[in-house]
C-alpha cells in the first residue's frame, strides 16, 4: 500500500502546527471564522450565529461506512459530528444536531482522545462533519493528538459556507476537503439557509480548497490520501442549480474533480411544509443532474445509480 504522511504531521515535526492553532484562535474574538463575521467574543463564552462559544460540542463519533468509497475503505471513515452549524438549512437531514444542538461540550483533550480512538479502531481518516464554526477548537485538539502520535488524514466535511481567510490558516493541515455545493442561485440560498452570498462564498472557498490540495489522489487500495471531493445534493424543481454547479466545477476547478451527485434528498424539518421541497426528487430530475455533469465535461463522478444517466 502506498503510504503518505499527512501534512499536519510534517507541520508538527517542524514545530509549525502551534502557530496555526494560534492564528485560528485569534479569529474567535471577535469571531470572524466564517462569512457571517458575527464578531461575537467566543473566547469569553459569548455565542455567535453558530450558537457555539469557547468549546465545541460533539454530537457523536464512530467509524462511518456510508461516506464516499475513497473515505470508507474496509474499516470506515472516523466521523466526528459537531453540534450546531453556520448555515441552519431549513431542509437539514441532521436537524437534531444542527438546529437543536444535541451533544456534549468537549474540551481539547477530550476531542484529541476521540481522534485517537478512531485511529486505533482502524479508521482510514478523521472526518470532521460541520467543522467551520469550530476550526480553532479542532486545531487545539489536533496539537494534542499529534503529540500522541495521530497520523491519518483529516477530512474537512463542510456545508461550503467558508471564509477564504480561515481556509488559508488551515492549509497543510487538512489533506482532504469535502464541501457541499448546495445552491447556485442566491435567492434560493437566502430562502433556505439565510445566506444570499452562499453561492459566491462557496465558489471562492472551493477554488481555495482546490489550490491547496488539487484533484483527489488515492493509494493503491483506493483510499483517499489528499484532494478535493465535492458533494451536490439534487433538490426538487432544479432548486440546487445543478447545471450551473457542474459547469463551475468543470470550467473553474477541474474536469477531474471528484463529484458525488447525491439522490438521497428527502423532506426533513421545515421542508415538509415547503411547496418546493416537500417531496423526493424524481427519476427524471436525477437523470438530468447526471447528464448535466457529463455535458459539462466532468469525468470523475460518484453517483447513486438507481437512476442511470440517459
N, C-alpha and C positions, 0 to 999 in steps of 0.2 A: 504493500500500500504506500502511495506517495504521501509523505508527511510534511507538513509545512507549519512552522512555528507561527502562532497568531501574533499579529502586530503588537498587541498590548504587552505581550511577554517581552518583546525586544525593548519596548519603552521602559518597562520595569527594570530590566537588566542594565539599561543605560541610565537609570535613575532620572528619567524624564516624566514618568507617569504622575508623580506627585504634583508637578506644575499644571498638568491638565486638570487634576482634581481642583486645585486652587482657582484656576481660571473659570471652571464651571461653577464653583461655589459662589464666585463673585457675582454671578448672574441672578442669584436668589434674592438679593436685597439691594435695590428694588428689583423685583422679578421681571426679567426680560428674556426668559428662556425660549418662549415661542412667539409667533407673530402677534399674539394678543398684547404682549408687553403691558400687563396689568399693573406692574410696579408695586405689587404687594411686598412687604418686608417679611419674606418667608423664613429668614433666619431667626426671626423673633417669634415665629409661630403664626404669623398672620397668613390667612388663606387667600389665594388669588382666585381667578376664574376657575382653575382646576380643582378648587376646594381641597388643596393639599398644602400643608405647612412645611415645617422643617424636615420631617421624616416621611419616607414613602410608606404606603400601606400595601401589603401583599395580600391578594385575594386567594391565590392558590399557586401551587407549583407541582410539576410532575413531568415524567417522560411522556411526551405527546406524540401520537402516531397518526394524527390527522393533518399534519402540515405537508408542505411540498416534499416530494420524494427526495431531493438532494439534501434536505434537512433531517429527514426521518431515519433513513437507512435501516439498519437492523435493530438498533437499540433506542431509537426515538430522539426527538428534539427536546432538550431540557427547558421547558417553558416556565416562565415566571410571569403570572398575570398581576399587574398592578391595578389597584383600585383607582377610580376616577379617570379623568381624561381632560384634554383641552379642546374637545370638539362637541361632545354630548349629542351625537347624531340622534335624531328622533326615531330612527328605524334600527338602532343598535341591537345586534343579536346577543350582546353581552351586557344588556342594560342593567342587570342586577349589580354588576361590577362597576360599570362606568357611571350610571346615574345614581344608583342607590349606595354606591361606595362601600360595598361589603368588603371586609378584610381587616387585617390587624396591622397596627403601626409596627414598622420593622426598623430596628436600629442597624447601623452599618455592619457590625459584627454578625448579626443575625442573617442579614442578606448575603454576606460573604459565605456563611455556613451553608445556606441554601444552594448557592452556586457549586460549592464543593461536593455537596451531597449528590447533586445531579450529575456531576462529572464522575463521581465514584460508582454510580449505578450503570455507567456506560454511555450516557447521552453523548451524542456527537457534537453538540454545541449548547450554549446557553442562550435561550431565545427570550428576550425581554419584550413582553407584549404591552403596548401602550407606554413606552418609556419617555416620551417627550417631556412630560412635566416633572420627571424625577431623574433627569440625567446626572445632576451633581451627586445625588444620593447613590446612584448606581456606581459612579466612578469612585466615590468614597469607599464603598464596599469592595469594589474591584481591587483597590490597592491592598486591602487586607487579604483578599482571596489570592492575588498574585504572589504575595509574600508566602502564602501557604502552599503554593505550587499549582494553582489553576492554570491549565494550558490547553483549553479547547476554544474554538472560535466563538465569538459573540455575535448574536443576530439582533439588529435594531428593527423591531417589528412595529411599525408606526402607521398611524392614520394618514400621514402625509403632510400634516399641517405643522411644518418645522421651519425654524429660522436658520438661514444660511450661516449667520454669525455663530450660532450654537454648534451647528454641524462642523464648522471649521475647528472648533475646540476638541471634538471627538475624533478628528482624523487620526488614523493609525491606531485606533482603539477598537472600533467595530470593523470587522473584516467583511461582514455580510449585512447589507442594507435591504430591508424588505418593506417598502412603503406601499400603502394603498394609493390609488388614484381614483377617488370616488366620483368627482364631478368635473366636467369641463366647462359647464355654464355657471356663472357667478350667481345667477338668480336662484337656481336650484340649491346651490351651496348655502346661500343666505337663508332659504326657507327651511332646509333640513339639518343644517349644522351651525347656523348663526354665524357664518364666516363667509361673507361675499367675496373676500380675497382668496378663498381656498384654492381655486384653480391656479392663479398666478403664483401663490406661495408654494404650492406643491410642485409646479413645474420648476421653479428655482431650486427647490430642495432636491428634486430628482437629478437635476443637472449637476448639483454639487456632489451628491452621493456617487454618481457615475464618475465624476472627475477623480474622486478618491479611490474607488475600488474597481471600476471598469466592469466588463461583462463577467458573468458568473463562471468561475472555474471550479472544477471538481477533481477529486483524487481518482485513483484507478478503480475504486469501487462505486463511484458516482456520488460520493458525499461532498457537499459544498465546502470549499475552502475559503473563497473570497469572491466578492462581486455583488451585483445588483439583481434582485428579484422584485418584480412589480406585480402587485395584485390589483385586479379590476373586477369588481362585483357588478354583474349585469343587473340593471334595475328595470322595472316595467316602464313601458311607454318611451323608452330611449332616454330616460332622465339622466343617466350617467354620462351621456355624450360619448359613447364607445368609439364611434368612428374618428372623432377628433382626438381622443386619447391615444388611439393606436397610431394615428399619423404623427402625433408629437413624439411618441417613443421611437418610431422608425426613422423620423427625419432629424430629430434634435438629440436623441440619445444614441441608439444603435439598433440596426436591424437584428442584431444578435441578442437584444435584451431578452432575458428570461421573463416571460409574461404569463401569469396564471389568470386565465379568464374564467371567473367563477360563476356557477349557475345556481348556487345554493340560497339565493335570496328567498326569504320568507317574511311575511309581515309580523313584526315584533313591536312591542311597546306602543308608541303613539301612531306607528304606521298602520295599525289595524283599522284606524278610523280616518285614514287619509285616502281620498279618492284616487290618487295617483300611485299609491304604494300598497294598497290593501289586498294585493293578490301576488301569487308567484309569477315568475316570468313564463312565457310560452316557449314551445319548441322553436317556433319561428324567430322569436326575439333572440334566443341563444344562438341559433344558426347564423343570424345576421351579424351578431357580435364576432363570431369566429371568422366569418367571411371578411369583416372589416379589418381584422388583424392580418389576414392573408393578403388582402388587397393593398394594405399599407406597406407590405414587404417584410413583415416580421417573420423570422424563420425559427424561433425557439419558443414554441407555445406549449403551455401546460393547460389542458382543458378537461372538463368533465364530459367525456364523450358520449354521455347519454343522448345528446343531441349532436350528431355528426354534421360537419360543415357541408354545405351544398356543393 
